[in-house]
Amino acid sequence: MQPTEALRAAFTPKQVLRASINVGNPILASRDDRHGARGVSVDLARELARRLGVGLELVVFPSAGESVEAVAAEQADIGFFAIDPTRGELISFTDAYVVIEGAYLVRDGSPIAAHADVDRPGVRVTVGKGSAYDLYLSRSLQQASIERAPTSPAVVDVFLESGADVAAGVRQQLEADAARLGGVHLLPGHFMLIRQAMGVPKSRGEAAADYLRAFVEEMKVSGFVQEALARHQITGAAVPST
């Protein structure tokens, strides 16, 4: 996997690898006062930059939607997102390096007790704008209405303030909010499995996309991703088999 000069140029037109980092998903990354962000996605970006022999610049965003837009607009060279066909129009994805659960949260005493109760007329579902859950639920919910919070970490607060019926998001974020606030609980199971991958603008060419795909596979097989999850004390995320 020795990169050629042409490959290095495809990844780094600004002579530095600009990595779009979404700190709205605590499984992938969180804010860090010293470096801007920390987490498994930052570790992967740093390792990719090392292998390319270039410097790394973190471009940090509070939401998935903004992070995706930065890569699609080539304001960043790589990013870390949930695989989604809409996003795939402008971005070439690797296979998933982690899989996480999308879950529902409701108030205690809510008549909504199972996933089948969510997609009904009059039910209001709050999601993070532009998140994988927003994209998925916008396609799959036929009767419930969707209301969007500015970021995924803000979903539960917006859900409570607006009087919505359901909050949707990363299981770990919802569990943390439930423990923080009380009076709410998660529904059993998950409504989707989110396949988190790396991506590069399609305009960078198939050689760059293939190199990134091979990089992710090596990071999974070598144990790099699993070790990064453990180092950052992330639970509830599984490294998929190749």
Secondary structure as a PSIPRED ss2 file (coil, helix, strand):
# PSIPRED VFORMAT (PSIPRED V4.0)

   1 M C   1.000  0.000  0.000
   2 Q C   1.000  0.000  0.000
   3 P C   1.000  0.000  0.000
   4 T C   1.000  0.000  0.000
   5 E H   0.000  1.000  0.000
   6 A H   0.000  1.000  0.000
   7 L H   0.000  1.000  0.000
   8 R H   0.000  1.000  0.000
   9 A H   0.000  1.000  0.000
  10 A H   0.000  1.000  0.000
  11 F H   0.000  1.000  0.000
  12 T C   1.000  0.000  0.000
  13 P C   1.000  0.000  0.000
  14 K C   1.000  0.000  0.000
  15 Q C   1.000  0.000  0.000
  16 V E   0.000  0.000  1.000
  17 L E   0.000  0.000  1.000
  18 R E   0.000  0.000  1.000
  19 A E   0.000  0.000  1.000
  20 S E   0.000  0.000  1.000
  21 I E   0.000  0.000  1.000
  22 N E   0.000  0.000  1.000
  23 V C   1.000  0.000  0.000
  24 G C   1.000  0.000  0.000
  25 N C   1.000  0.000  0.000
  26 P C   1.000  0.000  0.000
  27 I C   1.000  0.000  0.000
  28 L C   1.000  0.000  0.000
  29 A C   1.000  0.000  0.000
  30 S E   0.000  0.000  1.000
  31 R E   0.000  0.000  1.000
  32 D E   0.000  0.000  1.000
  33 D C   1.000  0.000  0.000
  34 R C   1.000  0.000  0.000
  35 H C   1.000  0.000  0.000
  36 G E   0.000  0.000  1.000
  37 A E   0.000  0.000  1.000
  38 R E   0.000  0.000  1.000
  39 G C   1.000  0.000  0.000
  40 V H   0.000  1.000  0.000
  41 S H   0.000  1.000  0.000
  42 V H   0.000  1.000  0.000
  43 D H   0.000  1.000  0.000
  44 L H   0.000  1.000  0.000
  45 A H   0.000  1.000  0.000
  46 R H   0.000  1.000  0.000
  47 E H   0.000  1.000  0.000
  48 L H   0.000  1.000  0.000
  49 A H   0.000  1.000  0.000
  50 R H   0.000  1.000  0.000
  51 R H   0.000  1.000  0.000
  52 L H   0.000  1.000  0.000
  53 G C   1.000  0.000  0.000
  54 V C   1.000  0.000  0.000
  55 G E   0.000  0.000  1.000
  56 L E   0.000  0.000  1.000
  57 E E   0.000  0.000  1.000
  58 L E   0.000  0.000  1.000
  59 V E   0.000  0.000  1.000
  60 V E   0.000  0.000  1.000
  61 F E   0.000  0.000  1.000
  62 P C   1.000  0.000  0.000
  63 S C   1.000  0.000  0.000
  64 A H   0.000  1.000  0.000
  65 G H   0.000  1.000  0.000
  66 E H   0.000  1.000  0.000
  67 S H   0.000  1.000  0.000
  68 V H   0.000  1.000  0.000
  69 E H   0.000  1.000  0.000
  70 A H   0.000  1.000  0.000
  71 V H   0.000  1.000  0.000
  72 A H   0.000  1.000  0.000
  73 A C   1.000  0.000  0.000
  74 E C   1.000  0.000  0.000
  75 Q C   1.000  0.000  0.000
  76 A C   1.000  0.000  0.000
  77 D C   1.000  0.000  0.000
  78 I E   0.000  0.000  1.000
  79 G E   0.000  0.000  1.000
  80 F E   0.000  0.000  1.000
  81 F E   0.000  0.000  1.000
  82 A E   0.000  0.000  1.000
  83 I C   1.000  0.000  0.000
  84 D C   1.000  0.000  0.000
  85 P C   1.000  0.000  0.000
  86 T C   1.000  0.000  0.000
  87 R H   0.000  1.000  0.000
  88 G H   0.000  1.000  0.000
  89 E H   0.000  1.000  0.000
  90 L C   1.000  0.000  0.000
  91 I E   0.000  0.000  1.000
  92 S E   0.000  0.000  1.000
  93 F E   0.000  0.000  1.000
  94 T E   0.000  0.000  1.000
  95 D E   0.000  0.000  1.000
  96 A E   0.000  0.000  1.000
  97 Y E   0.000  0.000  1.000
  98 V E   0.000  0.000  1.000
  99 V E   0.000  0.000  1.000
 100 I E   0.000  0.000  1.000
 101 E E   0.000  0.000  1.000
 102 G E   0.000  0.000  1.000
 103 A E   0.000  0.000  1.000
 104 Y E   0.000  0.000  1.000
 105 L E   0.000  0.000  1.000
 106 V E   0.000  0.000  1.000
 107 R E   0.000  0.000  1.000
 108 D C   1.000  0.000  0.000
 109 G C   1.000  0.000  0.000
 110 S C   1.000  0.000  0.000
 111 P C   1.000  0.000  0.000
 112 I C   1.000  0.000  0.000
 113 A C   1.000  0.000  0.000
 114 A C   1.000  0.000  0.000
 115 H H   0.000  1.000  0.000
 116 A H   0.000  1.000  0.000
 117 D H   0.000  1.000  0.000
 118 V C   1.000  0.000  0.000
 119 D C   1.000  0.000  0.000
 120 R C   1.000  0.000  0.000
 121 P C   1.000  0.000  0.000
 122 G C   1.000  0.000  0.000
 123 V C   1.000  0.000  0.000
 124 R E   0.000  0.000  1.000
 125 V E   0.000  0.000  1.000
 126 T E   0.000  0.000  1.000
 127 V E   0.000  0.000  1.000
 128 G E   0.000  0.000  1.000
 129 K C   1.000  0.000  0.000
 130 G C   1.000  0.000  0.000
 131 S C   1.000  0.000  0.000
 132 A H   0.000  1.000  0.000
 133 Y H   0.000  1.000  0.000
 134 D H   0.000  1.000  0.000
 135 L H   0.000  1.000  0.000
 136 Y H   0.000  1.000  0.000
 137 L H   0.000  1.000  0.000
 138 S H   0.000  1.000  0.000
 139 R H   0.000  1.000  0.000
 140 S H   0.000  1.000  0.000
 141 L C   1.000  0.000  0.000
 142 Q C   1.000  0.000  0.000
 143 Q C   1.000  0.000  0.000
 144 A C   1.000  0.000  0.000
 145 S E   0.000  0.000  1.000
 146 I E   0.000  0.000  1.000
 147 E E   0.000  0.000  1.000
 148 R E   0.000  0.000  1.000
 149 A E   0.000  0.000  1.000
 150 P C   1.000  0.000  0.000
 151 T C   1.000  0.000  0.000
 152 S H   0.000  1.000  0.000
 153 P H   0.000  1.000  0.000
 154 A H   0.000  1.000  0.000
 155 V H   0.000  1.000  0.000
 156 V H   0.000  1.000  0.000
 157 D H   0.000  1.000  0.000
 158 V H   0.000  1.000  0.000
 159 F H   0.000  1.000  0.000
 160 L H   0.000  1.000  0.000
 161 E H   0.000  1.000  0.000
 162 S H   0.000  1.000  0.000
 163 G C   1.000  0.000  0.000
 164 A C   1.000  0.000  0.000
 165 D C   1.000  0.000  0.000
 166 V E   0.000  0.000  1.000
 167 A E   0.000  0.000  1.000
 168 A E   0.000  0.000  1.000
 169 G E   0.000  0.000  1.000
 170 V E   0.000  0.000  1.000
 171 R H   0.000  1.000  0.000
 172 Q H   0.000  1.000  0.000
 173 Q H   0.000  1.000  0.000
 174 L H   0.000  1.000  0.000
 175 E H   0.000  1.000  0.000
 176 A H   0.000  1.000  0.000
 177 D H   0.000  1.000  0.000
 178 A H   0.000  1.000  0.000
 179 A H   0.000  1.000  0.000
 180 R H   0.000  1.000  0.000
 181 L H   0.000  1.000  0.000
 182 G C   1.000  0.000  0.000
 183 G C   1.000  0.000  0.000
 184 V E   0.000  0.000  1.000
 185 H E   0.000  0.000  1.000
 186 L E   0.000  0.000  1.000
 187 L C   1.000  0.000  0.000
 188 P C   1.000  0.000  0.000
 189 G C   1.000  0.000  0.000
 190 H C   1.000  0.000  0.000
 191 F C   1.000  0.000  0.000
 192 M E   0.000  0.000  1.000
 193 L E   0.000  0.000  1.000
 194 I E   0.000  0.000  1.000
 195 R E   0.000  0.000  1.000
 196 Q E   0.000  0.000  1.000
 197 A E   0.000  0.000  1.000
 198 M E   0.000  0.000  1.000
 199 G E   0.000  0.000  1.000
 200 V E   0.000  0.000  1.000
 201 P E   0.000  0.000  1.000
 202 K H   0.000  1.000  0.000
 203 S H   0.000  1.000  0.000
 204 R H   0.000  1.000  0.000
 205 G C   1.000  0.000  0.000
 206 E H   0.000  1.000  0.000
 207 A H   0.000  1.000  0.000
 208 A H   0.000  1.000  0.000
 209 A H   0.000  1.000  0.000
 210 D H   0.000  1.000  0.000
 211 Y H   0.000  1.000  0.000
 212 L H   0.000  1.000  0.000
 213 R H   0.000  1.000  0.000
 214 A H   0.000  1.000  0.000
 215 F H   0.000  1.000  0.000
 216 V H   0.000  1.000  0.000
 217 E H   0.000  1.000  0.000
 218 E H   0.000  1.000  0.000
 219 M H   0.000  1.000  0.000
 220 K H   0.000  1.000  0.000
 221 V H   0.000  1.000  0.000
 222 S C   1.000  0.000  0.000
 223 G C   1.000  0.000  0.000
 224 F H   0.000  1.000  0.000
 225 V H   0.000  1.000  0.000
 226 Q H   0.000  1.000  0.000
 227 E H   0.000  1.000  0.000
 228 A H   0.000  1.000  0.000
 229 L H   0.000  1.000  0.000
 230 A H   0.000  1.000  0.000
 231 R H   0.000  1.000  0.000
 232 H C   1.000  0.000  0.000
 233 Q C   1.000  0.000  0.000
 234 I C   1.000  0.000  0.000
 235 T C   1.000  0.000  0.000
 236 G C   1.000  0.000  0.000
 237 A C   1.000  0.000  0.000
 238 A E   0.000  0.000  1.000
 239 V C   1.000  0.000  0.000
 240 P C   1.000  0.000  0.000
 241 S C   1.000  0.000  0.000
 242 T C   1.000  0.000  0.000
